[in-house]
Protein backbone atom coordinates (compact mmCIF):
# COMPACT_ATOMS: atom_id res chain seq x y z
CA UNK A 1 0.00 0.00 0.00
CA UNK A 2 2.75 2.45 0.89
CA UNK A 3 4.56 1.55 -2.33
CA UNK A 4 1.46 2.51 -4.30
CA UNK A 5 1.27 5.83 -2.46
CA UNK A 6 4.92 6.44 -3.32
CA UNK A 7 4.12 5.82 -6.98
CA UNK A 8 1.24 8.29 -6.79
CA UNK A 9 3.54 10.90 -5.25
CA UNK A 10 5.96 10.47 -8.17
CA UNK A 11 3.13 10.88 -10.66
CA UNK A 12 1.99 14.10 -8.97
CA UNK A 13 5.55 15.43 -9.05
CA UNK A 14 5.66 14.66 -12.78
CA UNK A 15 2.43 16.66 -13.24
CA UNK A 16 3.99 19.61 -11.44
CA UNK A 17 7.16 19.47 -13.56
CA UNK A 18 5.26 19.07 -16.85
CA UNK A 19 2.97 21.96 -15.92
CA UNK A 20 5.98 24.13 -15.13
CA UNK A 21 7.81 23.25 -18.36
CA UNK A 22 4.90 23.69 -20.75
CA UNK A 23 3.82 27.30 -20.84
CA UNK A 24 0.12 27.80 -20.18
CA UNK A 25 -0.46 24.69 -18.08
CA UNK A 26 -0.58 26.48 -14.74
CA UNK A 27 -3.71 24.47 -13.84
CA UNK A 28 -1.63 21.27 -14.05
CA UNK A 29 0.79 22.66 -11.46
CA UNK A 30 -2.10 23.44 -9.10
CA UNK A 31 -3.70 20.01 -9.54
CA UNK A 32 -0.33 18.31 -9.03
CA UNK A 33 0.36 20.24 -5.83
CA UNK A 34 -3.10 19.56 -4.38
CA UNK A 35 -2.96 15.84 -5.17
CA UNK A 36 0.62 15.56 -3.88
CA UNK A 37 -0.29 17.15 -0.55
CA UNK A 38 -3.47 15.06 -0.21
CA UNK A 39 -1.61 11.82 -0.96
CA UNK A 40 1.24 12.71 1.41
CA UNK A 41 -1.22 13.42 4.24
CA UNK A 42 -3.09 10.18 3.58
CA UNK A 43 0.15 8.17 3.48
CA UNK A 44 1.40 9.78 6.69
CA UNK A 45 -1.86 8.85 8.41
CA UNK A 46 -1.65 5.27 7.14
CA UNK A 47 1.95 4.98 8.34
CA UNK A 48 0.99 6.21 11.81
CA UNK A 49 -1.86 3.69 11.94
CA UNK A 50 0.48 0.83 11.02
CA UNK A 51 2.85 1.71 13.88
CA UNK A 52 0.14 1.08 16.46
C-alpha positions as CSV (number, residue, x, y, z in Angstrom):
1,X,0.0,0.0,0.0
2,X,2.8,2.5,0.9
3,X,4.6,1.6,-2.3
4,X,1.5,2.5,-4.3
5,X,1.3,5.8,-2.5
6,X,4.9,6.4,-3.3
7,X,4.1,5.8,-7.0
8,X,1.2,8.3,-6.8
9,X,3.5,10.9,-5.3
10,X,6.0,10.5,-8.2
11,X,3.1,10.9,-10.7
12,X,2.0,14.1,-9.0
13,X,5.6,15.4,-9.1
14,X,5.7,14.7,-12.8
15,X,2.4,16.7,-13.2
16,X,4.0,19.6,-11.4
17,X,7.2,19.5,-13.6
18,X,5.3,19.1,-16.8
19,X,3.0,22.0,-15.9
20,X,6.0,24.1,-15.1
21,X,7.8,23.3,-18.4
22,X,4.9,23.7,-20.7
23,X,3.8,27.3,-20.8
24,X,0.1,27.8,-20.2
25,X,-0.5,24.7,-18.1
26,X,-0.6,26.5,-14.7
27,X,-3.7,24.5,-13.8
28,X,-1.6,21.3,-14.1
29,X,0.8,22.7,-11.5
30,X,-2.1,23.4,-9.1
31,X,-3.7,20.0,-9.5
32,X,-0.3,18.3,-9.0
33,X,0.4,20.2,-5.8
34,X,-3.1,19.6,-4.4
35,X,-3.0,15.8,-5.2
36,X,0.6,15.6,-3.9
37,X,-0.3,17.2,-0.6
38,X,-3.5,15.1,-0.2
39,X,-1.6,11.8,-1.0
40,X,1.2,12.7,1.4
41,X,-1.2,13.4,4.2
42,X,-3.1,10.2,3.6
43,X,0.1,8.2,3.5
44,X,1.4,9.8,6.7
45,X,-1.9,8.9,8.4
46,X,-1.6,5.3,7.1
47,X,2.0,5.0,8.3
48,X,1.0,6.2,11.8
49,X,-1.9,3.7,11.9
50,X,0.5,0.8,11.0
51,X,2.8,1.7,13.9
52,X,0.1,1.1,16.5
